[in-house]
Amino acid sequence: MLPNVSRPNATDHVPVLADEVREALAVEPGQTVVDATFGGGGHAELLAADLGGRGKLIAIDRDPEVRPYFDRLRKRTGVQGRFLRGEFSLVLEQLASNGVHADAILFDLGVSSMQIDRPERGFSYATDAPLDMRMDPASELSARELLNTESERDLTRIFKDYGEERYARQIARAIGRRRRERPFERTGELVETIKTAIPAPARFGDGHPAKRVFQALRIAVNDELGSIEAALPTALEMLRPGGRLAVVSFHSLEDRTVKRFLRAEERGCTCPPDFPICVCGHEPALRALSRRPIKPSPQELAANPRAASARLRAAMKSEE
Ligand SMILES: C[S@@+](CC[C@H](N)C(=O)[O-])C[C@H]1O[C@@H](n2cnc3c(N)ncnc32)[C@H](O)[C@@H]1O
């Protein structure tokens, strides 16, 4: 049983699969922990407690609004460490090239509750706001830009692939028609356009009719799949032998990216399958800590419905 540590209050991000992440990373006093997606610091608070006043926490996030959460966590827990603002694949690369090593690295992908619940960030279909959705407000591409400039064909692909939206083509066409009159500026205009594009019965089933398109746009605007794909090899490089990696994903494409990476690194050998013997000599670099992804318990789902699609995959770096 893991010792109890204070949890964030209701206005903060409730960490998903918190006990499972903590068990998977098995942080010990004196270690170096990297939380690559700090958010509200929910997971980091638990991991800082496991450091027991020794060791170091490196927190990364591309959202500048996160920094005060880190400052508060440091004050509250006394944990040593620093906050690095930036895209995690780039920050990890810098750390690795400076020879920084870690014993535990966590990715808790996607957006935080604080980002969704702040209407001005434009992540939510529930309130009318500027169409933004950038996790890093300084990055170039906003949802407004993407929606007004991508071809209908590309929008269809984005809605289908990242949102699993059944009416992707109809919605992309309706967006094309609407933006020929005047460009999209606000989330409310997009919600209305989506509602007019899908058949009436579909407007009332399976959650809010704009849910899947909003998710898809967010993933595309922030290149979420590209980021994790680029970051995983660097995270592995940074881990010390016996170090642990944990990834919580919320989308099947994300989970598939993580699964593929872990499987390839577990296999080691990169020879073509028709080679009779291994000539590459690559050794397995990782060992998965569970065959299947870990899902939230019914108790967690009852307390936090936002955890519904969460999947945890974790692995340990091979000893040399
Ligand atoms: C689901 S939240 C993390 C919540 C955190 N684990 C907690 O318990 O409070 C994801 C956070 O990661 C950040 N993020 C997502 N993708 C990122 C990336 N590629 N680089 C840096 N930060 C990223 C988001 O800005 C967000 O704050």
The ligand as an SDF file (V2000), in Angstrom:
LIG
                    3D

 27 29  0  0  0  0  0  0  0  0999 V2000
   -2.9780   15.7430  -18.8340 C   0  0  0  0  0  0  0  0  0  0  0  0
   -2.0610   17.1630  -18.4070 S   0  0  0  0  0  0  0  0  0  0  0  0
   -0.9640   16.6070  -17.1660 C   0  0  0  0  0  0  0  0  0  0  0  0
   -1.5590   16.6440  -15.8000 C   0  0  0  0  0  0  0  0  0  0  0  0
   -0.5920   16.2860  -14.6800 C   0  0  0  0  0  0  0  0  0  0  0  0
   -0.0660   14.9530  -14.8240 N   0  0  0  0  0  0  0  0  0  0  0  0
   -1.2690   16.4470  -13.3390 C   0  0  0  0  0  0  0  0  0  0  0  0
   -1.4430   15.4400  -12.6370 O   0  0  0  0  0  0  0  0  0  0  0  0
   -1.6290   17.5700  -12.9680 O   0  0  0  0  0  0  0  0  0  0  0  0
   -0.9750   17.3520  -19.7400 C   0  0  0  0  0  0  0  0  0  0  0  0
   -0.0490   18.5620  -19.6310 C   0  0  0  0  0  0  0  0  0  0  0  0
    1.0180   18.3290  -20.5340 O   0  0  0  0  0  0  0  0  0  0  0  0
    1.2690   19.4540  -21.3070 C   0  0  0  0  0  0  0  0  0  0  0  0
    1.7400   18.9410  -22.5980 N   0  0  0  0  0  0  0  0  0  0  0  0
    1.0620   18.1570  -23.4740 C   0  0  0  0  0  0  0  0  0  0  0  0
    1.8250   17.8710  -24.5380 N   0  0  0  0  0  0  0  0  0  0  0  0
    3.0260   18.4820  -24.3390 C   0  0  0  0  0  0  0  0  0  0  0  0
    4.2380   18.5530  -25.0790 C   0  0  0  0  0  0  0  0  0  0  0  0
    4.3600   17.9540  -26.2650 N   0  0  0  0  0  0  0  0  0  0  0  0
    5.2660   19.2340  -24.5420 N   0  0  0  0  0  0  0  0  0  0  0  0
    5.1620   19.8440  -23.3330 C   0  0  0  0  0  0  0  0  0  0  0  0
    4.0280   19.8360  -22.5850 N   0  0  0  0  0  0  0  0  0  0  0  0
    2.9740   19.1570  -23.0830 C   0  0  0  0  0  0  0  0  0  0  0  0
   -0.0400   20.2030  -21.3890 C   0  0  0  0  0  0  0  0  0  0  0  0
    0.1960   21.5830  -21.5660 O   0  0  0  0  0  0  0  0  0  0  0  0
   -0.6710   19.8820  -20.0360 C   0  0  0  0  0  0  0  0  0  0  0  0
   -0.3830   20.8770  -19.0900 O   0  0  0  0  0  0  0  0  0  0  0  0
  1  2  1  0
  2  3  1  0
  2 10  1  0
  3  4  1  0
  4  5  1  0
  5  6  1  0
  5  7  1  0
  7  8  2  0
  7  9  1  0
 10 11  1  0
 11 12  1  0
 11 26  1  0
 12 13  1  0
 13 14  1  0
 13 24  1  0
 14 15  1  0
 14 23  1  0
 15 16  2  0
 16 17  1  0
 17 18  1  0
 17 23  2  0
 18 19  1  0
 18 20  2  0
 20 21  1  0
 21 22  2  0
 22 23  1  0
 24 25  1  0
 24 26  1  0
 26 27  1  0
M  CHG  2   2   1   9  -1
M  END
$$$$
